[in-house]
Amino acid sequence: MTTPPEQPIVDMIAKAFPLTLQLTFIGVFLAAIVSFTLGVTAALYRDTWIDQLIRLISVAAVATPSFWLGILLIQYFSLKLDWLPSGGFIPF
């Protein structure tokens, strides 16, 4: 059984909303840069092995569930390489 929170739900959402917007805009910005770069590269090297590799990576990225990819990236960058923290949030 879940106990109700100490503060109203609206306050909890209002507190988390700026962080959600920040993460959303960072993700969209990075995705736009990567997709534009890969798209231009694939167009410049049309029907070569570079184009085929970019297509393969694109299809694999779309087919992979995001939650699974997120777990793999956390394991690799946080636990194996120790480059990033595995949890928490540090504002910019």
N, CA, C and O atoms as CSV, one atom per row, in Angstrom:
chain,resi,resn,atom,element,x,y,z
A,1,MET,N,N,0.840,-1.169,0.000
A,1,MET,CA,C,0.000,0.000,0.000
A,1,MET,C,C,0.892,1.242,0.000
A,1,MET,O,O,1.864,1.329,0.751
A,2,THR,N,N,0.548,2.180,-0.841
A,2,THR,CA,C,1.322,3.399,-0.977
A,2,THR,C,C,0.737,4.489,-0.089
A,2,THR,O,O,-0.478,4.682,-0.035
A,3,THR,N,N,1.617,5.195,0.603
A,3,THR,CA,C,1.146,6.307,1.424
A,3,THR,C,C,1.158,7.584,0.596
A,3,THR,O,O,2.025,7.753,-0.262
A,4,PRO,N,N,0.218,8.477,0.835
A,4,PRO,CA,C,0.197,9.731,0.071
A,4,PRO,C,C,1.408,10.595,0.423
A,4,PRO,O,O,1.899,10.549,1.551
A,5,PRO,N,N,1.887,11.380,-0.539
A,5,PRO,CA,C,3.053,12.233,-0.264
A,5,PRO,C,C,2.722,13.340,0.727
A,5,PRO,O,O,1.561,13.694,0.933
A,6,GLU,N,N,3.771,13.872,1.329
A,6,GLU,CA,C,3.620,14.939,2.319
A,6,GLU,C,C,3.186,16.258,1.686
A,6,GLU,O,O,2.502,17.056,2.327
A,7,GLN,N,N,3.572,16.492,0.454
A,7,GLN,CA,C,3.226,17.739,-0.227
A,7,GLN,C,C,2.285,17.441,-1.394
A,7,GLN,O,O,2.233,16.306,-1.869
A,8,PRO,N,N,1.550,18.434,-1.853
A,8,PRO,CA,C,0.627,18.214,-2.970
A,8,PRO,C,C,1.363,17.781,-4.242
A,8,PRO,O,O,2.514,18.152,-4.473
A,9,ILE,N,N,0.677,16.999,-5.047
A,9,ILE,CA,C,1.253,16.486,-6.288
A,9,ILE,C,C,1.627,17.631,-7.228
A,9,ILE,O,O,2.649,17.561,-7.912
A,10,VAL,N,N,0.818,18.670,-7.268
A,10,VAL,CA,C,1.092,19.808,-8.150
A,10,VAL,C,C,2.436,20.437,-7.800
A,10,VAL,O,O,3.186,20.827,-8.695
A,11,ASP,N,N,2.746,20.539,-6.517
A,11,ASP,CA,C,4.035,21.101,-6.107
A,11,ASP,C,C,5.197,20.200,-6.524
A,11,ASP,O,O,6.258,20.685,-6.917
A,12,MET,N,N,4.990,18.897,-6.437
A,12,MET,CA,C,6.038,17.958,-6.852
A,12,MET,C,C,6.294,18.057,-8.353
A,12,MET,O,O,7.442,18.024,-8.796
A,13,ILE,N,N,5.225,18.176,-9.130
A,13,ILE,CA,C,5.368,18.316,-10.582
A,13,ILE,C,C,6.031,19.646,-10.921
A,13,ILE,O,O,6.912,19.697,-11.778
A,14,ALA,N,N,5.615,20.724,-10.255
A,14,ALA,CA,C,6.197,22.042,-10.517
A,14,ALA,C,C,7.692,22.066,-10.182
A,14,ALA,O,O,8.463,22.761,-10.843
A,15,LYS,N,N,8.095,21.320,-9.171
A,15,LYS,CA,C,9.510,21.273,-8.803
A,15,LYS,C,C,10.330,20.511,-9.852
A,15,LYS,O,O,11.462,20.891,-10.149
A,16,ALA,N,N,9.765,19.444,-10.407
A,16,ALA,CA,C,10.499,18.610,-11.366
A,16,ALA,C,C,10.420,19.133,-12.794
A,16,ALA,O,O,11.232,18.741,-13.631
A,17,PHE,N,N,9.468,20.004,-13.094
A,17,PHE,CA,C,9.246,20.441,-14.472
A,17,PHE,C,C,10.444,21.167,-15.094
A,17,PHE,O,O,10.773,20.870,-16.243
A,18,PRO,N,N,11.113,22.095,-14.410
A,18,PRO,CA,C,12.281,22.747,-15.030
A,18,PRO,C,C,13.403,21.766,-15.382
A,18,PRO,O,O,14.053,21.911,-16.417
A,19,LEU,N,N,13.628,20.777,-14.530
A,19,LEU,CA,C,14.646,19.772,-14.835
A,19,LEU,C,C,14.242,18.938,-16.044
A,19,LEU,O,O,15.078,18.589,-16.877
A,20,THR,N,N,12.957,18.624,-16.131
A,20,THR,CA,C,12.458,17.865,-17.276
A,20,THR,C,C,12.645,18.653,-18.564
A,20,THR,O,O,13.067,18.092,-19.576
A,21,LEU,N,N,12.340,19.937,-18.539
A,21,LEU,CA,C,12.545,20.773,-19.727
A,21,LEU,C,C,14.015,20.851,-20.114
A,21,LEU,O,O,14.354,20.780,-21.296
A,22,GLN,N,N,14.878,20.995,-19.130
A,22,GLN,CA,C,16.313,21.080,-19.410
A,22,GLN,C,C,16.806,19.795,-20.066
A,22,GLN,O,O,17.517,19.851,-21.069
A,23,LEU,N,N,16.444,18.649,-19.520
A,23,LEU,CA,C,16.861,17.375,-20.099
A,23,LEU,C,C,16.270,17.170,-21.486
A,23,LEU,O,O,16.930,16.622,-22.369
A,24,THR,N,N,15.025,17.608,-21.681
A,24,THR,CA,C,14.381,17.475,-22.988
A,24,THR,C,C,15.108,18.296,-24.037
A,24,THR,O,O,15.401,17.791,-25.120
A,25,PHE,N,N,15.402,19.545,-23.737
A,25,PHE,CA,C,16.075,20.405,-24.710
A,25,PHE,C,C,17.501,19.936,-25.005
A,25,PHE,O,O,17.955,20.020,-26.146
A,26,ILE,N,N,18.199,19.450,-24.002
A,26,ILE,CA,C,19.543,18.913,-24.237
A,26,ILE,C,C,19.466,17.692,-25.142
A,26,ILE,O,O,20.265,17.554,-26.069
A,27,GLY,N,N,18.515,16.809,-24.881
A,27,GLY,CA,C,18.350,15.615,-25.706
A,27,GLY,C,C,17.981,15.937,-27.137
A,27,GLY,O,O,18.522,15.341,-28.068
A,28,VAL,N,N,17.062,16.878,-27.325
A,28,VAL,CA,C,16.659,17.271,-28.682
A,28,VAL,C,C,17.823,17.935,-29.409
A,28,VAL,O,O,18.037,17.680,-30.594
A,29,PHE,N,N,18.569,18.775,-28.719
A,29,PHE,CA,C,19.718,19.448,-29.327
A,29,PHE,C,C,20.783,18.441,-29.766
A,29,PHE,O,O,21.288,18.516,-30.886
A,30,LEU,N,N,21.121,17.507,-28.885
A,30,LEU,CA,C,22.118,16.498,-29.241
A,30,LEU,C,C,21.630,15.593,-30.369
A,30,LEU,O,O,22.399,15.248,-31.267
A,31,ALA,N,N,20.355,15.210,-30.325
A,31,ALA,CA,C,19.804,14.362,-31.386
A,31,ALA,C,C,19.818,15.084,-32.725
A,31,ALA,O,O,20.092,14.469,-33.755
A,32,ALA,N,N,19.524,16.385,-32.725
A,32,ALA,CA,C,19.540,17.148,-33.975
A,32,ALA,C,C,20.952,17.233,-34.548
A,32,ALA,O,O,21.141,17.088,-35.756
A,33,ILE,N,N,21.931,17.465,-33.699
A,33,ILE,CA,C,23.316,17.551,-34.176
A,33,ILE,C,C,23.779,16.214,-34.745
A,33,ILE,O,O,24.351,16.165,-35.834
A,34,VAL,N,N,23.532,15.134,-34.013
A,34,VAL,CA,C,23.971,13.810,-34.472
A,34,VAL,C,C,23.245,13.410,-35.749
A,34,VAL,O,O,23.874,12.932,-36.693
A,35,SER,N,N,21.925,13.599,-35.791
A,35,SER,CA,C,21.167,13.178,-36.976
A,35,SER,C,C,21.521,14.015,-38.202
A,35,SER,O,O,21.606,13.480,-39.307
A,36,PHE,N,N,21.727,15.311,-38.025
A,36,PHE,CA,C,22.115,16.157,-39.153
A,36,PHE,C,C,23.488,15.750,-39.682
A,36,PHE,O,O,23.688,15.640,-40.891
A,37,THR,N,N,24.422,15.531,-38.773
A,37,THR,CA,C,25.773,15.135,-39.178
A,37,THR,C,C,25.767,13.792,-39.906
A,37,THR,O,O,26.393,13.648,-40.955
A,38,LEU,N,N,25.064,12.820,-39.352
A,38,LEU,CA,C,25.004,11.508,-40.004
A,38,LEU,C,C,24.256,11.573,-41.331
A,38,LEU,O,O,24.638,10.898,-42.287
A,39,GLY,N,N,23.202,12.372,-41.401
A,39,GLY,CA,C,22.456,12.503,-42.651
A,39,GLY,C,C,23.274,13.132,-43.761
A,39,GLY,O,O,23.247,12.661,-44.898
A,40,VAL,N,N,23.994,14.180,-43.444
A,40,VAL,CA,C,24.840,14.829,-44.450
A,40,VAL,C,C,25.967,13.889,-44.881
A,40,VAL,O,O,26.292,13.801,-46.065
A,41,THR,N,N,26.556,13.193,-43.918
A,41,THR,CA,C,27.626,12.249,-44.256
A,41,THR,C,C,27.110,11.130,-45.151
A,41,THR,O,O,27.771,10.757,-46.121
A,42,ALA,N,N,25.933,10.591,-44.835
A,42,ALA,CA,C,25.356,9.530,-45.665
A,42,ALA,C,C,25.021,10.041,-47.057
A,42,ALA,O,O,25.157,9.305,-48.035
A,43,ALA,N,N,24.588,11.286,-47.159
A,43,ALA,CA,C,24.268,11.850,-48.477
A,43,ALA,C,C,25.528,12.094,-49.305
A,43,ALA,O,O,25.524,11.886,-50.519
A,44,LEU,N,N,26.592,12.530,-48.662
A,44,LEU,CA,C,27.838,12.781,-49.389
A,44,LEU,C,C,28.494,11.487,-49.876
A,44,LEU,O,O,29.117,11.461,-50.938
A,45,TYR,N,N,28.351,10.432,-49.106
A,45,TYR,CA,C,28.962,9.144,-49.458
A,45,TYR,C,C,27.885,8.122,-49.819
A,45,TYR,O,O,27.908,6.988,-49.340
A,46,ARG,N,N,26.950,8.532,-50.660
A,46,ARG,CA,C,25.807,7.698,-51.029
A,46,ARG,C,C,26.267,6.392,-51.681
A,46,ARG,O,O,27.142,6.381,-52.546
A,47,ASP,N,N,25.647,5.294,-51.237
A,47,ASP,CA,C,25.890,3.941,-51.753
A,47,ASP,C,C,27.328,3.464,-51.550
A,47,ASP,O,O,27.832,2.664,-52.338
A,48,THR,N,N,27.983,3.945,-50.509
A,48,THR,CA,C,29.299,3.434,-50.137
A,48,THR,C,C,29.159,2.696,-48.806
A,48,THR,O,O,28.065,2.612,-48.249
A,49,TRP,N,N,30.255,2.173,-48.309
A,49,TRP,CA,C,30.199,1.446,-47.041
A,49,TRP,C,C,29.862,2.380,-45.878
A,49,TRP,O,O,29.275,1.951,-44.885
A,50,ILE,N,N,30.231,3.651,-46.002
A,50,ILE,CA,C,29.905,4.629,-44.952
A,50,ILE,C,C,28.395,4.826,-44.880
A,50,ILE,O,O,27.822,4.858,-43.791
A,51,ASP,N,N,27.754,4.957,-46.032
A,51,ASP,CA,C,26.304,5.095,-46.086
A,51,ASP,C,C,25.623,3.855,-45.506
A,51,ASP,O,O,24.662,3.970,-44.746
A,52,GLN,N,N,26.114,2.688,-45.860
A,52,GLN,CA,C,25.534,1.441,-45.352
A,52,GLN,C,C,25.696,1.335,-43.834
A,52,GLN,O,O,24.785,0.877,-43.144
A,53,LEU,N,N,26.840,1.752,-43.318
A,53,LEU,CA,C,27.072,1.718,-41.875
A,53,LEU,C,C,26.134,2.676,-41.144
A,53,LEU,O,O,25.584,2.332,-40.098
A,54,ILE,N,N,25.953,3.870,-41.691
A,54,ILE,CA,C,25.048,4.843,-41.069
A,54,ILE,C,C,23.619,4.325,-41.104
A,54,ILE,O,O,22.880,4.501,-40.136
A,55,ARG,N,N,23.216,3.692,-42.195
A,55,ARG,CA,C,21.877,3.092,-42.265
A,55,ARG,C,C,21.711,2.002,-41.214
A,55,ARG,O,O,20.683,1.933,-40.541
A,56,LEU,N,N,22.718,1.155,-41.074
A,56,LEU,CA,C,22.662,0.080,-40.086
A,56,LEU,C,C,22.542,0.638,-38.671
A,56,LEU,O,O,21.736,0.155,-37.876
A,57,ILE,N,N,23.336,1.646,-38.362
A,57,ILE,CA,C,23.278,2.267,-37.036
A,57,ILE,C,C,21.912,2.914,-36.809
A,57,ILE,O,O,21.362,2.823,-35.711
A,58,SER,N,N,21.362,3.560,-37.826
A,58,SER,CA,C,20.060,4.215,-37.700
A,58,SER,C,C,18.951,3.212,-37.438
A,58,SER,O,O,18.111,3.426,-36.564
A,59,VAL,N,N,18.944,2.121,-38.187
A,59,VAL,CA,C,17.912,1.099,-37.993
A,59,VAL,C,C,18.058,0.451,-36.621
A,59,VAL,O,O,17.059,0.203,-35.946
A,60,ALA,N,N,19.283,0.177,-36.204
A,60,ALA,CA,C,19.506,-0.418,-34.885
A,60,ALA,C,C,19.078,0.534,-33.771
A,60,ALA,O,O,18.529,0.095,-32.760
A,61,ALA,N,N,19.322,1.819,-33.945
A,61,ALA,CA,C,18.938,2.798,-32.922
A,61,ALA,C,C,17.424,2.913,-32.796
A,61,ALA,O,O,16.900,3.056,-31.691
A,62,VAL,N,N,16.722,2.852,-33.921
A,62,VAL,CA,C,15.261,2.935,-33.885
A,62,VAL,C,C,14.666,1.655,-33.299
A,62,VAL,O,O,13.664,1.706,-32.587
A,63,ALA,N,N,15.281,0.510,-33.597
A,63,ALA,CA,C,14.742,-0.777,-33.161
A,63,ALA,C,C,15.042,-1.089,-31.697
A,63,ALA,O,O,14.371,-1.932,-31.102
A,64,THR,N,N,16.031,-0.429,-31.108
A,64,THR,CA,C,16.417,-0.713,-29.728
A,64,THR,C,C,15.524,0.062,-28.766
A,64,THR,O,O,15.379,1.276,-28.907
A,65,PRO,N,N,14.919,-0.624,-27.784
A,65,PRO,CA,C,14.113,0.100,-26.787
A,65,PRO,C,C,14.978,1.094,-26.007
A,65,PRO,O,O,16.093,0.769,-25.598
A,66,SER,N,N,14.462,2.289,-25.810
A,66,SER,CA,C,15.258,3.347,-25.177
A,66,SER,C,C,15.624,3.022,-23.734
A,66,SER,O,O,16.710,3.381,-23.278
A,67,PHE,N,N,14.728,2.344,-23.004
A,67,PHE,CA,C,15.053,2.020,-21.617
A,67,PHE,C,C,16.205,1.015,-21.547
A,67,PHE,O,O,17.034,1.085,-20.640
A,68,TRP,N,N,16.260,0.096,-22.487
A,68,TRP,CA,C,17.333,-0.902,-22.515
A,68,TRP,C,C,18.660,-0.247,-22.901
A,68,TRP,O,O,19.699,-0.525,-22.303
A,69,LEU,N,N,18.609,0.619,-23.899
A,69,LEU,CA,C,19.810,1.339,-24.306
A,69,LEU,C,C,20.319,2.224,-23.168
A,69,LEU,O,O,21.526,2.338,-22.958
A,70,GLY,N,N,19.397,2.847,-22.438
A,70,GLY,CA,C,19.787,3.675,-21.299
A,70,GLY,C,C,20.509,2.884,-20.225
A,70,GLY,O,O,21.502,3.350,-19.666
A,71,ILE,N,N,20.011,1.682,-19.934
A,71,ILE,CA,C,20.667,0.827,-18.941
A,71,ILE,C,C,22.065,0.440,-19.408
A,71,ILE,O,O,23.012,0.459,-18.622
A,72,LEU,N,N,22.196,0.088,-20.685
A,72,LEU,CA,C,23.514,-0.276,-21.219
A,72,LEU,C,C,24.490,0.897,-21.161
A,72,LEU,O,O,25.656,0.721,-20.808
A,73,LEU,N,N,24.011,2.101,-21.511
A,73,LEU,CA,C,24.886,3.272,-21.473
A,73,LEU,C,C,25.303,3.626,-20.045
A,73,LEU,O,O,26.443,4.028,-19.814
A,74,ILE,N,N,24.390,3.478,-19.094
A,74,ILE,CA,C,24.740,3.725,-17.690
A,74,ILE,C,C,25.795,2.733,-17.233
A,74,ILE,O,O,26.765,3.112,-16.575
A,75,GLN,N,N,25.612,1.463,-17.579
A,75,GLN,CA,C,26.603,0.459,-17.187
A,75,GLN,C,C,27.969,0.763,-17.793
A,75,GLN,O,O,28.991,0.639,-17.119
A,76,TYR,N,N,27.987,1.155,-19.046
A,76,TYR,CA,C,29.266,1.375,-19.720
A,76,TYR,C,C,29.970,2.637,-19.223
A,76,TYR,O,O,31.131,2.579,-18.815
A,77,PHE,N,N,29.272,3.780,-19.255
A,77,PHE,CA,C,29.917,5.048,-18.923
A,77,PHE,C,C,30.069,5.281,-17.423
A,77,PHE,O,O,30.977,6.000,-17.006
A,78,SER,N,N,29.199,4.687,-16.601
A,78,SER,CA,C,29.279,4.910,-15.159
A,78,SER,C,C,30.055,3.821,-14.442
A,78,SER,O,O,30.933,4.105,-13.626
A,79,LEU,N,N,29.731,2.586,-14.745
A,79,LEU,CA,C,30.329,1.497,-13.987
A,79,LEU,C,C,31.648,1.011,-14.579
A,79,LEU,O,O,32.592,0.734,-13.839
A,80,LYS,N,N,31.723,0.907,-15.897
A,80,LYS,CA,C,32.943,0.390,-16.510
A,80,LYS,C,C,34.008,1.476,-16.664
A,80,LYS,O,O,35.145,1.293,-16.228
A,81,LEU,N,N,33.648,2.608,-17.283
A,81,LEU,CA,C,34.626,3.670,-17.530
A,81,LEU,C,C,34.759,4.655,-16.370
A,81,LEU,O,O,35.776,5.338,-16.249
A,82,ASP,N,N,33.734,4.730,-15.514
A,82,ASP,CA,C,33.699,5.651,-14.376
A,82,ASP,C,C,33.849,7.108,-14.820
A,82,ASP,O,O,34.522,7.900,-14.161
A,83,TRP,N,N,33.216,7.450,-15.941
A,83,TRP,CA,C,33.243,8.823,-16.451
A,83,TRP,C,C,32.101,9.667,-15.891
A,83,TRP,O,O,32.260,10.873,-15.702
A,84,LEU,N,N,30.949,9.046,-15.623
A,84,LEU,CA,C,29.752,9.765,-15.206
A,84,LEU,C,C,29.171,9.123,-13.956
A,84,LEU,O,O,29.393,7.936,-13.715
A,85,PRO,N,N,28.427,9.887,-13.153
A,85,PRO,CA,C,27.744,9.270,-12.015
A,85,PRO,C,C,26.575,8.413,-12.512
A,85,PRO,O,O,25.975,8.715,-13.543
A,86,SER,N,N,26.261,7.360,-11.786
A,86,SER,CA,C,25.181,6.472,-12.213
A,86,SER,C,C,23.806,6.988,-11.805
A,86,SER,O,O,22.795,6.447,-12.252
A,87,GLY,N,N,23.745,8.005,-10.981
A,87,GLY,CA,C,22.467,8.566,-10.571
A,87,GLY,C,C,22.631,10.006,-10.136
A,87,GLY,O,O,23.745,10.512,-10.000
A,88,GLY,N,N,21.485,10.663,-9.917
A,88,GLY,CA,C,21.515,12.044,-9.478
A,88,GLY,C,C,21.456,13.018,-10.634
A,88,GLY,O,O,21.388,12.620,-11.797
A,89,PHE,N,N,21.483,14.290,-10.305
A,89,PHE,CA,C,21.408,15.340,-11.313
A,89,PHE,C,C,22.282,16.498,-10.880
A,89,PHE,O,O,22.193,16.962,-9.744
A,90,ILE,N,N,23.120,16.960,-11.778
A,90,ILE,CA,C,23.969,18.124,-11.529
A,90,ILE,C,C,23.549,19.202,-12.519
A,90,ILE,O,O,23.758,19.029,-13.720
A,91,PRO,N,N,22.960,20.315,-12.060
A,91,PRO,CA,C,22.494,21.341,-13.001
A,91,PRO,C,C,23.660,22.037,-13.703
A,91,PRO,O,O,24.779,22.073,-13.191
A,92,PHE,N,N,23.376,22.586,-14.880
A,92,PHE,CA,C,24.388,23.289,-15.659
A,92,PHE,C,C,24.567,24.695,-15.167
A,92,PHE,O,O,25.384,25.440,-15.708
